[in-house]
């Protein structure tokens, strides 16, 4: 009985010991790249770091393609950014 009580206390203590991480770059503004759907015309801003990660194995000058959240079509990179 006493052993179970100690195990329960250990679990409660572990739950109280949550680590909080603070990143130094939190104030940095995130950059978005506009992609548009060739099927429905939907414009979807994609974070630059996602585009960079997906373009890792591509040739220079190539852009990755993504799936449209509206119609599941193909998103391609816009030539010119949308007006803000």
C-alpha positions in Angstrom: 0.0 0.0 0.0 2.8 2.4 1.0 4.6 1.6 -2.2 1.6 2.5 -4.4 1.2 5.8 -2.5 4.9 6.7 -3.3 4.4 5.8 -7.0 1.4 8.1 -7.2 3.4 10.9 -5.5 6.3 10.4 -8.0 3.9 10.7 -10.9 2.3 13.8 -9.5 5.7 15.4 -9.0 6.7 14.6 -12.6 3.6 16.3 -13.8 4.5 19.4 -11.9 8.0 19.6 -13.4 7.1 20.9 -16.8 10.0 22.6 -18.6 9.4 25.9 -20.3 11.6 26.8 -23.3 12.1 30.3 -24.5 13.5 30.9 -27.9 15.6 34.0 -28.6 14.2 34.5 -32.1 10.5 34.8 -31.0 10.4 38.5 -32.0 11.5 37.8 -35.5 8.8 38.4 -38.1 7.8 35.3 -40.1 8.1 35.5 -43.9 5.4 34.0 -46.1 5.6 33.1 -49.8 2.3 33.2 -51.8 1.3 30.0 -53.5 -1.8 29.7 -55.7 -3.9 26.7 -56.7 -3.9 25.9 -60.5 -7.3 24.3 -60.1 -9.4 26.6 -58.0 -7.3 29.8 -57.8 -7.0 29.8 -54.0 -4.1 31.8 -52.7 -2.3 30.2 -49.7 0.7 31.9 -47.9 3.3 29.3 -47.0 6.0 30.1 -44.4 9.4 30.5 -45.9 11.0 27.9 -43.7 8.6 25.3 -45.0 9.4 26.2 -48.6 13.1 26.0 -47.8 12.8 22.6 -46.2 10.8 21.2 -49.0 13.2 22.7 -51.7 16.2 21.0 -50.2 16.6 18.2 -52.9 15.4 20.4 -55.8 17.5 22.0 -58.5 18.4 25.7 -58.1 15.5 27.9 -59.3 12.9 25.2 -58.7 10.1 25.6 -56.2 8.3 22.9 -54.3 4.6 22.2 -55.0 2.0 21.8 -52.2 -1.6 20.6 -51.9 -4.4 23.1 -51.9 -6.3 23.2 -48.6 -9.5 24.1 -50.4 -9.7 21.5 -53.3 -6.6 19.3 -52.8 -5.3 20.6 -56.1 -1.7 21.7 -56.8 -0.3 24.8 -55.3 2.5 26.5 -57.2 4.6 29.6 -56.3 3.2 32.9 -57.4 5.4 35.1 -59.6 4.6 38.3 -57.8 3.5 38.6 -54.1 -0.1 39.5 -53.3 -0.9 43.0 -52.1 -0.7 43.4 -48.4 
